[in-house]
């Protein structure tokens, strides 16, 4: 499997997070335009810098011009993160973790979560932000868990139905449409949780540090 990290221009992650993901096989680092500014601060060399290059600082662009592959894509009908994901799909990556997807602009954060949904059928996309990891799931899913782990589930559409086995607050063919109902801070009762998701997909948010500790990533 080909795995990549996409570093966006939001709140910078810890370098230890990037190093952990690299150790788990996410060996290609792609910076979405201004994400390269973060990479330079963290003393990382991106494999690729992709975007319209309106956010990368000139000194950063100059620093990486002979160190990274820089791909300028000027079109404005998609974001720099989308450009990176499209590149990853075209080049047969199967998994991507987006870092720096959230920050001080709520619209950018909201947009990036929508992008995760948009591309979730073409590759496995996760978002890591501080203590949390968000993934998209559909169909029949088995999650390796720890008893007492907090797991939050968010549906998107009213036609999407969710059933669960192994959660304290059981879901029985229920819809969790955004803005109407959610399953925040549900709790795993055993070492495996089963989800059955029909007619769509959902967000599942878990504790990133716990998943690292128990090798669930």
TIRO-2110 file (N, C-alpha, C; in Angstrom, 1 decimal):
// TIRO-2110
0.8, -1.2, 0.0, N, 1, A
0.0, 0.0, 0.0, CA, 1, A
0.9, 1.2, 0.0, C, 1, A
0.5, 2.2, -0.8, N, 2, A
1.2, 3.5, -0.8, CA, 2, A
0.5, 4.5, 0.1, C, 2, A
1.2, 5.0, 1.1, N, 3, A
0.6, 5.9, 2.1, CA, 3, A
1.3, 7.3, 2.0, C, 3, A
0.6, 8.3, 2.3, N, 4, A
1.2, 9.7, 2.3, CA, 4, A
0.6, 10.5, 3.4, C, 4, A
1.4, 11.5, 3.8, N, 5, A
1.0, 12.6, 4.7, CA, 5, A
0.7, 13.8, 3.8, C, 5, A
-0.4, 14.5, 4.1, N, 6, A
-0.6, 15.7, 3.4, CA, 6, A
-0.6, 16.8, 4.5, C, 6, A
0.3, 17.7, 4.4, N, 7, A
0.5, 18.8, 5.4, CA, 7, A
-0.1, 20.0, 4.9, C, 7, A
-1.2, 20.4, 5.5, N, 8, A
-2.0, 21.6, 5.1, CA, 8, A
-1.5, 22.8, 5.9, C, 8, A
-2.1, 24.0, 5.6, N, 9, A
-1.6, 25.3, 6.1, CA, 9, A
-2.3, 25.7, 7.4, C, 9, A
-2.8, 24.8, 8.1, N, 10, A
-3.5, 25.1, 9.4, CA, 10, A
-2.6, 25.0, 10.6, C, 10, A
-3.2, 24.7, 11.7, N, 11, A
-2.4, 24.6, 12.9, CA, 11, A
-1.3, 23.5, 12.8, C, 11, A
-0.1, 23.9, 13.0, N, 12, A
1.0, 22.9, 12.8, CA, 12, A
0.9, 21.7, 13.7, C, 12, A
1.2, 20.5, 13.2, N, 13, A
1.2, 19.3, 14.1, CA, 13, A
2.6, 19.3, 14.8, C, 13, A
2.7, 18.4, 15.8, N, 14, A
4.0, 18.1, 16.4, CA, 14, A
4.8, 17.3, 15.4, C, 14, A
6.1, 17.5, 15.4, N, 15, A
7.0, 16.8, 14.6, CA, 15, A
7.0, 15.3, 15.0, C, 15, A
6.8, 15.0, 16.2, N, 16, A
6.7, 13.6, 16.7, CA, 16, A
5.5, 12.9, 16.0, C, 16, A
4.4, 13.6, 15.7, N, 17, A
3.3, 13.0, 15.1, CA, 17, A
3.7, 12.6, 13.6, C, 17, A
4.4, 13.5, 13.0, N, 18, A
4.8, 13.2, 11.6, CA, 18, A
5.8, 12.0, 11.6, C, 18, A
6.7, 12.0, 12.5, N, 19, A
7.7, 10.9, 12.6, CA, 19, A
7.0, 9.6, 12.9, C, 19, A
6.0, 9.6, 13.8, N, 20, A
5.3, 8.4, 14.1, CA, 20, A
4.6, 7.8, 12.8, C, 20, A
3.9, 8.7, 12.1, N, 21, A
3.2, 8.3, 10.9, CA, 21, A
4.2, 7.8, 9.8, C, 21, A
5.4, 8.4, 9.7, N, 22, A
6.4, 7.9, 8.8, CA, 22, A
6.8, 6.5, 9.1, C, 22, A
6.9, 6.3, 10.4, N, 23, A
7.3, 5.0, 10.9, CA, 23, A
6.2, 3.9, 10.7, C, 23, A
5.0, 4.4, 10.5, N, 24, A
3.9, 3.5, 10.2, CA, 24, A
3.6, 3.3, 8.6, C, 24, A
4.6, 3.8, 7.9, N, 25, A
4.5, 3.6, 6.4, CA, 25, A
4.0, 4.8, 5.6, C, 25, A
3.6, 5.9, 6.3, N, 26, A
3.2, 7.1, 5.6, CA, 26, A
4.5, 7.8, 5.2, C, 26, A
5.2, 7.3, 4.2, N, 27, A
6.6, 7.7, 4.0, CA, 27, A
6.7, 8.9, 3.0, C, 27, A
5.6, 9.2, 2.3, N, 28, A
5.7, 10.4, 1.4, CA, 28, A
5.0, 11.6, 2.0, C, 28, A
5.8, 12.7, 2.1, N, 29, A
5.2, 13.9, 2.6, CA, 29, A
4.9, 14.9, 1.5, C, 29, A
3.6, 15.2, 1.4, N, 30, A
3.1, 16.2, 0.4, CA, 30, A
2.6, 17.4, 1.2, C, 30, A
3.2, 18.6, 0.8, N, 31, A
2.7, 19.8, 1.4, CA, 31, A
1.8, 20.5, 0.5, C, 31, A
0.6, 20.9, 1.1, N, 32, A
-0.4, 21.7, 0.4, CA, 32, A
0.0, 23.2, 0.5, C, 32, A
0.7, 23.7, -0.5, N, 33, A
1.1, 25.1, -0.6, CA, 33, A
1.8, 25.6, 0.7, C, 33, A
1.0, 26.4, 1.5, N, 34, A
1.6, 27.0, 2.7, CA, 34, A
2.0, 26.0, 3.8, C, 34, A
1.6, 24.7, 3.6, N, 35, A
2.0, 23.7, 4.5, CA, 35, A
3.5, 23.6, 4.5, C, 35, A
4.1, 24.0, 3.4, N, 36, A
5.6, 24.0, 3.3, CA, 36, A
6.2, 24.9, 4.3, C, 36, A
5.5, 26.0, 4.7, N, 37, A
6.1, 26.9, 5.7, CA, 37, A
6.2, 26.1, 7.0, C, 37, A
5.2, 25.3, 7.3, N, 38, A
5.3, 24.5, 8.6, CA, 38, A
6.4, 23.5, 8.4, C, 38, A
6.5, 22.8, 7.3, N, 39, A
7.6, 21.8, 7.1, CA, 39, A
9.0, 22.4, 7.3, C, 39, A
9.2, 23.6, 6.9, N, 40, A
10.5, 24.3, 7.1, CA, 40, A
10.7, 24.5, 8.6, C, 40, A
9.7, 25.0, 9.3, N, 41, A
9.9, 25.2, 10.7, CA, 41, A
10.2, 23.9, 11.5, C, 41, A
9.6, 22.8, 11.0, N, 42, A
9.9, 21.5, 11.6, CA, 42, A
11.1, 20.8, 11.1, C, 42, A
11.8, 21.5, 10.1, N, 43, A
13.1, 21.0, 9.6, CA, 43, A
12.8, 19.6, 8.8, C, 43, A
11.7, 19.6, 8.0, N, 44, A
11.4, 18.5, 7.2, CA, 44, A
11.6, 18.8, 5.7, C, 44, A
11.9, 17.8, 4.9, N, 45, A
12.0, 18.0, 3.5, CA, 45, A
10.8, 17.3, 2.8, C, 45, A
9.9, 18.1, 2.3, N, 46, A
8.7, 17.4, 1.6, CA, 46, A
9.2, 16.7, 0.3, C, 46, A
8.5, 15.7, 0.0, N, 47, A
8.7, 15.1, -1.3, CA, 47, A
8.1, 15.9, -2.4, C, 47, A
6.9, 16.5, -2.1, N, 48, A
6.2, 17.3, -3.1, CA, 48, A
5.6, 18.5, -2.4, C, 48, A
5.6, 19.6, -3.1, N, 49, A
4.8, 20.8, -2.7, CA, 49, A
3.9, 21.1, -3.8, C, 49, A
2.6, 21.1, -3.5, N, 50, A
1.5, 21.2, -4.5, CA, 50, A
0.5, 22.3, -4.2, C, 50, A
0.2, 23.1, -5.2, N, 51, A
-0.8, 24.2, -5.0, CA, 51, A
-0.6, 25.3, -5.9, C, 51, A
-1.4, 26.4, -5.7, N, 52, A
-1.2, 27.6, -6.5, CA, 52, A
-0.1, 28.4, -6.1, C, 52, A
0.5, 28.1, -4.9, N, 53, A
1.7, 28.7, -4.4, CA, 53, A
1.5, 30.2, -4.0, C, 53, A
0.3, 30.5, -3.6, N, 54, A
0.1, 31.9, -3.1, CA, 54, A
0.2, 32.0, -1.6, C, 54, A
0.5, 30.9, -0.9, N, 55, A
0.6, 30.9, 0.6, CA, 55, A
2.0, 30.6, 1.0, C, 55, A
2.8, 29.9, 0.2, N, 56, A
4.1, 29.6, 0.6, CA, 56, A
5.0, 30.8, 0.6, C, 56, A
5.8, 31.0, 1.6, N, 57, A
6.6, 32.2, 1.7, CA, 57, A
7.8, 32.1, 0.7, C, 57, A
8.1, 33.3, 0.1, N, 58, A
9.2, 33.2, -1.0, CA, 58, A
10.5, 32.6, -0.5, C, 58, A
10.9, 32.8, 0.8, N, 59, A
12.1, 32.3, 1.3, CA, 59, A
12.0, 30.7, 1.4, C, 59, A
10.8, 30.3, 1.7, N, 60, A
10.5, 28.8, 1.8, CA, 60, A
10.6, 28.2, 0.4, C, 60, A
9.9, 28.8, -0.5, N, 61, A
9.9, 28.3, -1.9, CA, 61, A
11.3, 28.2, -2.4, C, 61, A
12.1, 29.2, -2.2, N, 62, A
13.5, 29.3, -2.6, CA, 62, A
14.3, 28.1, -2.0, C, 62, A
14.0, 27.9, -0.7, N, 63, A
14.8, 26.9, 0.1, CA, 63, A
14.5, 25.5, -0.5, C, 63, A
13.3, 25.2, -0.9, N, 64, A
12.9, 23.9, -1.3, CA, 64, A
13.0, 23.7, -2.8, C, 64, A
13.4, 24.7, -3.6, N, 65, A
13.3, 24.6, -5.0, CA, 65, A
14.2, 23.5, -5.6, C, 65, A
15.3, 23.2, -4.9, N, 66, A
16.2, 22.1, -5.3, CA, 66, A
16.2, 20.9, -4.4, C, 66, A
15.2, 20.9, -3.5, N, 67, A
15.1, 19.8, -2.5, CA, 67, A
13.8, 19.0, -2.7, C, 67, A
12.8, 19.6, -3.2, N, 68, A
11.5, 19.0, -3.3, CA, 68, A
11.0, 19.2, -4.7, C, 68, A
10.0, 18.3, -5.1, N, 69, A
9.3, 18.5, -6.4, CA, 69, A
8.2, 19.4, -6.2, C, 69, A
8.2, 20.5, -6.8, N, 70, A
7.2, 21.6, -6.7, CA, 70, A
6.3, 21.6, -7.9, C, 70, A
5.0, 21.4, -7.6, N, 71, A
4.0, 21.4, -8.7, CA, 71, A
3.1, 22.5, -8.5, C, 71, A
3.1, 23.5, -9.4, N, 72, A
2.2, 24.6, -9.4, CA, 72, A
1.0, 24.3, -10.2, C, 72, A
-0.2, 24.4, -9.5, N, 73, A
-1.5, 24.2, -10.2, CA, 73, A
-2.3, 25.5, -9.9, C, 73, A
-2.5, 26.3, -10.9, N, 74, A
-3.1, 27.6, -10.8, CA, 74, A
-4.6, 27.6, -10.7, C, 74, A
-5.3, 26.5, -11.0, N, 75, A
-6.7, 26.6, -11.1, CA, 75, A
-7.3, 26.9, -9.7, C, 75, A
-8.5, 27.6, -9.7, N, 76, A
-9.1, 28.0, -8.4, CA, 76, A
-10.4, 27.3, -8.1, C, 76, A
-10.7, 26.3, -8.8, N, 77, A
-12.0, 25.6, -8.5, CA, 77, A
-11.8, 24.5, -7.6, C, 77, A
-10.6, 24.3, -7.0, N, 78, A
-10.4, 23.3, -5.9, CA, 78, A
-9.3, 23.9, -5.0, C, 78, A
-9.3, 23.4, -3.8, N, 79, A
-8.4, 24.0, -2.8, CA, 79, A
-7.0, 23.3, -3.0, C, 79, A
-6.0, 23.8, -2.2, N, 80, A
-4.7, 23.1, -2.3, CA, 80, A
-4.7, 21.7, -1.7, C, 80, A
-5.5, 21.5, -0.7, N, 81, A
-5.6, 20.1, -0.2, CA, 81, A
-6.3, 19.2, -1.2, C, 81, A
-7.3, 19.7, -1.9, N, 82, A
-7.9, 18.9, -2.9, CA, 82, A
-6.9, 18.6, -4.0, C, 82, A
-6.1, 19.5, -4.4, N, 83, A
-5.0, 19.3, -5.4, CA, 83, A
-4.1, 18.2, -5.0, C, 83, A
-3.8, 18.2, -3.7, N, 84, A
-2.9, 17.1, -3.2, CA, 84, A
-3.5, 15.8, -3.2, C, 84, A
-4.8, 15.7, -2.8, N, 85, A
-5.5, 14.5, -2.8, CA, 85, A
-5.7, 13.9, -4.2, C, 85, A
-6.0, 14.8, -5.2, N, 86, A
-6.1, 14.4, -6.6, CA, 86, A
-4.8, 13.8, -7.1, C, 86, A
-3.7, 14.4, -6.7, N, 87, A
-2.4, 14.0, -7.1, CA, 87, A
-2.1, 12.6, -6.5, C, 87, A
-2.5, 12.4, -5.2, N, 88, A
-2.3, 11.1, -4.5, CA, 88, A
-3.1, 10.0, -5.2, C, 88, A
-4.4, 10.3, -5.6, N, 89, A
-5.2, 9.3, -6.2, CA, 89, A
-4.6, 9.0, -7.6, C, 89, A
-4.2, 10.0, -8.4, N, 90, A
-3.7, 9.7, -9.7, CA, 90, A
-2.4, 8.9, -9.6, C, 90, A
-1.7, 9.0, -8.5, N, 91, A
-0.4, 8.3, -8.4, CA, 91, A
-0.5, 7.0, -7.5, C, 91, A
-1.8, 6.5, -7.4, N, 92, A
-2.1, 5.2, -6.8, CA, 92, A
-1.8, 5.1, -5.3, C, 92, A
-1.8, 6.2, -4.6, N, 93, A
-1.8, 6.1, -3.1, CA, 93, A
-3.1, 5.6, -2.6, C, 93, A
-3.1, 4.7, -1.6, N, 94, A
-4.3, 4.1, -1.1, CA, 94, A
-4.7, 4.7, 0.2, C, 94, A
-3.8, 5.4, 1.0, N, 95, A
-4.1, 6.0, 2.2, CA, 95, A
-3.4, 7.4, 2.4, C, 95, A
-4.2, 8.3, 3.0, N, 96, A
-3.6, 9.6, 3.3, CA, 96, A
-4.0, 10.1, 4.6, C, 96, A
-3.1, 10.7, 5.3, N, 97, A
-3.4, 11.4, 6.6, CA, 97, A
-3.2, 12.9, 6.4, C, 97, A
-4.2, 13.7, 6.7, N, 98, A
-4.1, 15.1, 6.6, CA, 98, A
-3.8, 15.7, 7.9, C, 98, A
-2.7, 16.5, 8.0, N, 99, A
-2.3, 17.2, 9.2, CA, 99, A
-2.4, 18.7, 8.9, C, 99, A
-2.7, 19.5, 9.9, N, 100, A
-2.8, 21.0, 9.7, CA, 100, A
-4.1, 21.3, 8.9, C, 100, A
-5.1, 20.4, 9.0, N, 101, A
-6.4, 20.7, 8.3, CA, 101, A
-7.3, 21.7, 9.0, C, 101, A
-7.0, 21.9, 10.3, N, 102, A
-7.8, 22.8, 11.1, CA, 102, A
-6.9, 23.9, 11.7, C, 102, A
-7.5, 25.0, 12.0, N, 103, A
-6.7, 26.2, 12.4, CA, 103, A
-7.6, 27.3, 12.9, C, 103, A
-7.2, 28.5, 12.7, N, 104, A
-7.9, 29.7, 13.2, CA, 104, A
-9.0, 30.2, 12.3, C, 104, A
-9.2, 29.5, 11.2, N, 105, A
-10.4, 29.8, 10.3, CA, 105, A
-11.3, 28.7, 10.3, C, 105, A
-12.5, 28.9, 10.8, N, 106, A
-13.5, 27.8, 10.9, CA, 106, A
-13.9, 27.4, 9.5, C, 106, A
-14.0, 28.3, 8.5, N, 107, A
-14.4, 27.9, 7.2, CA, 107, A
-13.4, 27.0, 6.5, C, 107, A
-12.1, 27.2, 6.8, N, 108, A
-11.1, 26.3, 6.2, CA, 108, A
-11.3, 24.9, 6.9, C, 108, A
-11.5, 24.9, 8.2, N, 109, A
-11.6, 23.6, 8.9, CA, 109, A
-12.8, 22.8, 8.4, C, 109, A
-14.0, 23.5, 8.2, N, 110, A
-15.2, 22.9, 7.7, CA, 110, A
-15.0, 22.4, 6.3, C, 110, A
-14.4, 23.2, 5.5, N, 111, A
-14.1, 22.8, 4.1, CA, 111, A
-13.3, 21.5, 4.0, C, 111, A
-12.2, 21.5, 4.8, N, 112, A
-11.4, 20.3, 4.8, CA, 112, A
-12.1, 19.0, 5.2, C, 112, A
-13.0, 19.1, 6.2, N, 113, A
-13.8, 18.0, 6.6, CA, 113, A
-14.7, 17.5, 5.4, C, 113, A
-15.2, 18.5, 4.7, N, 114, A
-16.0, 18.1, 3.5, CA, 114, A
-15.2, 17.5, 2.4, C, 114, A
-14.0, 17.9, 2.3, N, 115, A
-13.1, 17.3, 1.3, CA, 115, A
-12.8, 15.9, 1.7, C, 115, A
-12.6, 15.6, 2.9, N, 116, A
-12.4, 14.2, 3.4, CA, 116, A
-13.5, 13.3, 2.9, C, 116, A
-14.8, 13.8, 3.1, N, 117, A
-15.9, 13.0, 2.6, CA, 117, A
-15.9, 12.9, 1.1, C, 117, A
-15.6, 13.9, 0.4, N, 118, A
-15.6, 13.9, -1.1, CA, 118, A
-14.7, 12.9, -1.7, C, 118, A
-13.5, 12.7, -1.0, N, 119, A
-12.6, 11.7, -1.6, CA, 119, A
-12.5, 10.4, -0.9, C, 119, A
-13.4, 10.2, 0.0, N, 120, A
-13.3, 8.9, 0.9, CA, 120, A
-13.6, 7.7, 0.1, C, 120, A
-14.2, 7.8, -1.1, N, 121, A
-14.5, 6.6, -1.9, CA, 121, A
-13.3, 6.2, -2.8, C, 121, A
-12.4, 7.1, -2.9, N, 122, A
-11.2, 6.9, -3.8, CA, 122, A
-9.9, 6.5, -3.1, C, 122, A
-9.8, 6.9, -1.8, N, 123, A
-8.7, 6.5, -1.0, CA, 123, A
-9.1, 6.7, 0.5, C, 123, A
-8.4, 6.0, 1.4, N, 124, A
-8.7, 6.1, 2.8, CA, 124, A
-8.1, 7.4, 3.3, C, 124, A
-8.9, 8.3, 3.8, N, 125, A
-8.4, 9.6, 4.3, CA, 125, A
-8.7, 9.8, 5.7, C, 125, A
-7.7, 10.2, 6.5, N, 126, A
-7.9, 10.5, 7.9, CA, 126, A
-7.4, 11.9, 8.2, C, 126, A
-8.0, 12.5, 9.2, N, 127, A
-7.5, 13.8, 9.7, CA, 127, A
-7.0, 13.6, 11.1, C, 127, A
-5.8, 14.1, 11.4, N, 128, A
-5.3, 14.1, 12.8, CA, 128, A
-5.1, 15.5, 13.2, C, 128, A
-5.7, 15.8, 14.4, N, 129, A
-5.6, 17.1, 15.0, CA, 129, A
-5.4, 17.0, 16.5, C, 129, A
-4.2, 17.3, 16.9, N, 130, A
-3.9, 17.3, 18.3, CA, 130, A
-4.2, 15.9, 18.9, C, 130, A
-5.2, 15.7, 19.8, N, 131, A
-5.4, 14.4, 20.4, CA, 131, A
-6.4, 13.6, 19.7, C, 131, A
-6.9, 14.0, 18.5, N, 132, A
-8.0, 13.3, 17.8, CA, 132, A
-7.6, 12.8, 16.5, C, 132, A
-8.2, 11.7, 16.1, N, 133, A
-8.1, 11.2, 14.7, CA, 133, A
-9.5, 11.0, 14.2, C, 133, A
-9.8, 11.5, 13.0, N, 134, A
-11.1, 11.4, 12.4, CA, 134, A
-10.9, 10.5, 11.1, C, 134, A
-11.8, 9.5, 11.0, N, 135, A
-11.9, 8.7, 9.8, CA, 135, A
-13.3, 8.6, 9.3, C, 135, A
-13.4, 8.2, 8.0, N, 136, A
-14.7, 8.0, 7.4, CA, 136, A
-14.9, 6.5, 7.2, C, 136, A
-16.1, 6.1, 7.6, N, 137, A
-16.4, 4.6, 7.4, CA, 137, A
-17.8, 4.4, 6.8, C, 137, A
-17.9, 3.3, 6.1, N, 138, A
-19.2, 2.9, 5.5, CA, 138, A
-19.2, 1.4, 5.5, C, 138, A
-20.4, 0.8, 5.3, N, 139, A
-20.5, -0.7, 5.3, CA, 139, A
-20.3, -1.3, 6.6, C, 139, A
-19.8, -2.5, 6.7, N, 140, A
-19.6, -3.3, 7.9, CA, 140, A
-18.2, -3.0, 8.4, C, 140, A
-18.1, -2.6, 9.6, N, 141, A
-16.8, -2.1, 10.1, CA, 141, A
-16.5, -2.8, 11.5, C, 141, A
-15.3, -3.3, 11.7, N, 142, A
-14.9, -3.8, 13.0, CA, 142, A
-13.7, -3.0, 13.5, C, 142, A
-13.9, -2.3, 14.6, N, 143, A
-12.9, -1.5, 15.2, CA, 143, A
-12.2, -2.2, 16.4, C, 143, A
-10.9, -2.3, 16.3, N, 144, A
-10.2, -2.7, 17.5, CA, 144, A
-10.2, -1.6, 18.5, C, 144, A
-10.6, -1.9, 19.7, N, 145, A
-10.8, -0.8, 20.7, CA, 145, A
-10.2, -1.3, 22.1, C, 145, A
-10.3, -0.4, 23.1, N, 146, A
-10.0, -0.7, 24.4, CA, 146, A
-11.2, -0.5, 25.3, C, 146, A
-11.5, -1.3, 26.2, N, 147, A
-12.7, -1.2, 27.0, CA, 147, A
-12.6, 0.2, 27.7, C, 147, A
-13.7, 1.0, 27.6, N, 148, A
-13.7, 2.3, 28.2, CA, 148, A
-13.3, 3.4, 27.2, C, 148, A
-12.8, 3.0, 26.0, N, 149, A
-12.4, 4.1, 25.1, CA, 149, A
-13.6, 4.9, 24.6, C, 149, A
-13.4, 6.2, 24.6, N, 150, A
-14.4, 7.1, 24.1, CA, 150, A
-14.4, 7.2, 22.6, C, 150, A
-15.5, 7.0, 21.9, N, 151, A
-15.6, 7.0, 20.5, CA, 151, A
-16.8, 7.8, 20.1, C, 151, A
-16.6, 8.8, 19.2, N, 152, A
-17.8, 9.6, 18.8, CA, 152, A
-18.1, 9.4, 17.3, C, 152, A
-19.4, 9.3, 17.0, N, 153, A
-19.9, 9.0, 15.7, CA, 153, A
-20.8, 10.1, 15.2, C, 153, A
-20.6, 10.5, 14.0, N, 154, A
-21.4, 11.6, 13.4, CA, 154, A
-21.8, 11.2, 12.0, C, 154, A
-23.2, 11.1, 11.8, N, 155, A
-23.7, 10.9, 10.5, CA, 155, A
-23.7, 12.1, 9.7, C, 155, A
-24.0, 12.0, 8.4, N, 156, A
-24.0, 13.2, 7.5, CA, 156, A
-25.4, 13.4, 6.9, C, 156, A
-26.0, 12.3, 6.5, N, 157, A
-27.3, 12.4, 5.8, CA, 157, A
-28.3, 11.6, 6.5, C, 157, A
-29.6, 12.1, 6.3, N, 158, A
-30.7, 11.4, 7.1, CA, 158, A
-31.0, 10.0, 6.6, C, 158, A
-30.6, 9.7, 5.3, N, 159, A
-30.8, 8.3, 4.8, CA, 159, A
-29.8, 7.3, 5.3, C, 159, A
-28.7, 7.8, 5.9, N, 160, A
-27.7, 6.9, 6.4, CA, 160, A
-28.1, 6.3, 7.7, C, 160, A
-28.0, 5.0, 7.8, N, 161, A
-28.4, 4.3, 9.1, CA, 161, A
-27.2, 3.6, 9.7, C, 161, A
-27.2, 3.6, 11.0, N, 162, A
-26.1, 3.0, 11.8, CA, 162, A
-26.6, 2.1, 12.9, C, 162, A
-26.0, 0.9, 12.9, N, 163, A
-26.2, 0.0, 14.0, CA, 163, A
-24.9, -0.3, 14.6, C, 163, A
-24.9, -0.6, 15.9, N, 164, A
-23.6, -0.9, 16.6, CA, 164, A
-23.7, -2.1, 17.5, C, 164, A
-22.6, -2.7, 17.8, N, 165, A
-22.5, -3.8, 18.7, CA, 165, A
-21.2, -3.6, 19.5, C, 165, A
-21.3, -3.4, 20.8, N, 166, A
-20.1, -3.2, 21.6, CA, 166, A
-19.9, -1.8, 22.1, C, 166, A
-20.9, -0.9, 21.9, N, 167, A
-20.9, 0.4, 22.4, CA, 167, A
-21.9, 0.5, 23.6, C, 167, A
-21.6, 1.3, 24.5, N, 168, A
-22.5, 1.5, 25.7, CA, 168, A
-23.8, 2.0, 25.3, C, 168, A
-23.8, 3.1, 24.5, N, 169, A
-25.1, 3.6, 24.0, CA, 169, A
-25.4, 3.1, 22.6, C, 169, A
-26.1, 2.0, 22.6, N, 170, A
-26.2, 1.2, 21.4, CA, 170, A
-27.0, 1.9, 20.3, C, 170, A
-26.6, 1.8, 19.1, N, 171, A
-27.2, 2.4, 17.9, CA, 171, A
-28.0, 1.3, 17.2, C, 171, A
-29.2, 1.5, 17.0, N, 172, A
-30.1, 0.4, 16.4, CA, 172, A
-30.7, 0.9, 15.1, C, 172, A
-30.0, 0.8, 14.0, N, 173, A
-30.5, 1.3, 12.7, CA, 173, A
-31.0, 2.7, 12.8, C, 173, A
-30.2, 3.6, 13.4, N, 174, A
-30.5, 4.9, 13.7, CA, 174, A
-29.8, 5.9, 12.7, C, 174, A
-30.4, 7.0, 12.4, N, 175, A
-29.8, 8.0, 11.6, CA, 175, A
-29.2, 9.1, 12.5, C, 175, A
-28.1, 9.6, 12.1, N, 176, A
-27.4, 10.7, 12.9, CA, 176, A
-27.1, 11.9, 12.0, C, 176, A
-28.2, 12.5, 11.4, N, 177, A
-27.9, 13.5, 10.4, CA, 177, A
-27.3, 14.7, 11.0, C, 177, A
-26.4, 15.3, 10.3, N, 178, A
-25.6, 16.5, 10.8, CA, 178, A
-26.6, 17.6, 11.2, C, 178, A
-26.4, 18.1, 12.4, N, 179, A
-27.2, 19.2, 12.9, CA, 179, A
-28.5, 18.8, 13.6, C, 179, A
-28.7, 17.5, 13.6, N, 180, A
-30.0, 17.0, 14.2, CA, 180, A
-29.7, 16.0, 15.4, C, 180, A
-28.7, 15.1, 15.2, N, 181, A
-28.5, 14.1, 16.2, CA, 181, A
-27.1, 13.6, 16.0, C, 181, A
-26.4, 13.2, 17.1, N, 182, A
-25.1, 12.7, 17.0, CA, 182, A
-24.9, 11.7, 18.2, C, 182, A
-23.7, 11.0, 18.1, N, 183, A
-23.4, 10.1, 19.2, CA, 183, A
-22.0, 10.4, 19.7, C, 183, A
-22.0, 11.6, 20.4, N, 184, A
-20.7, 12.1, 20.9, CA, 184, A
-20.4, 11.4, 22.2, C, 184, A
-19.1, 11.0, 22.4, N, 185, A
-18.6, 10.4, 23.6, CA, 185, A
-19.3, 9.1, 24.0, C, 185, A
-19.5, 8.3, 23.0, N, 186, A
-20.0, 6.9, 23.2, CA, 186, A
-18.8, 6.2, 23.8, C, 186, A
-19.0, 5.0, 24.4, N, 187, A
-18.0, 4.3, 25.1, CA, 187, A
-17.9, 2.8, 24.6, C, 187, A
-16.7, 2.3, 24.3, N, 188, A
-16.5, 0.9, 24.0, CA, 188, A
-16.6, 0.0, 25.2, C, 188, A
-17.4, -1.0, 25.1, N, 189, A
-17.6, -2.0, 26.2, CA, 189, A
-16.6, -3.2, 26.1, C, 189, A
-16.0, -3.4, 25.0, N, 190, A
-15.1, -4.5, 24.8, CA, 190, A
-14.0, -4.2, 23.9, C, 190, A
-13.2, -5.2, 23.5, N, 191, A
-12.0, -5.0, 22.7, CA, 191, A
-12.3, -4.8, 21.2, C, 191, A
-13.5, -5.0, 20.8, N, 192, A
-13.9, -4.9, 19.4, CA, 192, A
-15.3, -4.3, 19.3, C, 192, A
-15.5, -3.3, 18.5, N, 193, A
-16.8, -2.7, 18.2, CA, 193, A
-17.1, -2.9, 16.8, C, 193, A
-18.4, -3.3, 16.6, N, 194, A
-18.9, -3.6, 15.2, CA, 194, A
-19.9, -2.5, 14.9, C, 194, A
-19.7, -1.9, 13.7, N, 195, A
-20.6, -0.9, 13.1, CA, 195, A
-21.2, -1.4, 11.8, C, 195, A
-22.4, -1.2, 11.6, N, 196, A
-23.1, -1.5, 10.3, CA, 196, A
-23.6, -0.2, 9.8, C, 196, A
-23.1, 0.3, 8.7, N, 197, A
-23.5, 1.6, 8.2, CA, 197, A
-24.1, 1.4, 6.8, C, 197, A
-25.3, 1.8, 6.5, N, 198, A
-25.9, 1.6, 5.2, CA, 198, A
-26.3, 3.0, 4.7, C, 198, A
-26.3, 3.0, 3.3, N, 199, A
-26.8, 4.2, 2.6, CA, 199, A
-26.0, 5.4, 2.9, C, 199, A
-24.7, 5.3, 3.0, N, 200, A
-23.8, 6.5, 3.1, CA, 200, A
-22.6, 6.2, 4.0, C, 200, A
-22.1, 7.2, 4.6, N, 201, A
-20.9, 7.1, 5.4, CA, 201, A
-21.0, 8.0, 6.6, C, 201, A
-20.1, 7.8, 7.6, N, 202, A
-20.1, 8.6, 8.8, CA, 202, A
-18.7, 9.0, 9.2, C, 202, A
-18.5, 10.0, 10.0, N, 203, A
-17.3, 10.3, 10.7, CA, 203, A
-17.2, 9.5, 12.0, C, 203, A
-16.0, 9.0, 12.3, N, 204, A
-15.7, 8.4, 13.6, CA, 204, A
-14.5, 9.1, 14.1, C, 204, A
-14.6, 9.7, 15.3, N, 205, A
-13.5, 10.4, 16.0, CA, 205, A
-13.1, 9.6, 17.2, C, 205, A
-11.7, 9.4, 17.3, N, 206, A
-11.2, 8.6, 18.4, CA, 206, A
-9.9, 9.3, 18.9, C, 206, A
-9.4, 8.8, 20.0, N, 207, A
-8.3, 9.4, 20.7, CA, 207, A
-7.0, 8.9, 20.0, C, 207, A
-6.3, 9.8, 19.4, N, 208, A
-5.1, 9.5, 18.6, CA, 208, A
-4.0, 8.9, 19.4, C, 208, A
-3.8, 9.4, 20.6, N, 209, A
-2.7, 8.9, 21.5, CA, 209, A
-3.0, 7.5, 21.9, C, 209, A
-4.3, 7.2, 22.2, N, 210, A
-4.7, 5.8, 22.6, CA, 210, A
-4.5, 4.9, 21.5, C, 210, A
-4.8, 5.3, 20.3, N, 211, A
-4.7, 4.4, 19.1, CA, 211, A
-3.2, 4.2, 18.8, C, 211, A
-2.3, 5.2, 19.1, N, 212, A
-0.9, 5.0, 18.9, CA, 212, A
-0.4, 3.9, 19.9, C, 212, A
-0.8, 4.1, 21.2, N, 213, A
-0.3, 3.3, 22.3, CA, 213, A
-0.7, 1.8, 22.0, C, 213, A
-1.9, 1.5, 21.5, N, 214, A
-2.3, 0.2, 21.3, CA, 214, A
-2.1, -0.3, 19.9, C, 214, A
-1.4, 0.4, 19.1, N, 215, A
-1.1, 0.0, 17.7, CA, 215, A
-2.3, -0.3, 16.9, C, 215, A
-3.3, 0.7, 17.0, N, 216, A
-4.5, 0.6, 16.2, CA, 216, A
-4.4, 1.4, 14.9, C, 216, A
-3.2, 2.0, 14.6, N, 217, A
-3.0, 2.8, 13.4, CA, 217, A
-2.1, 2.0, 12.4, C, 217, A
END
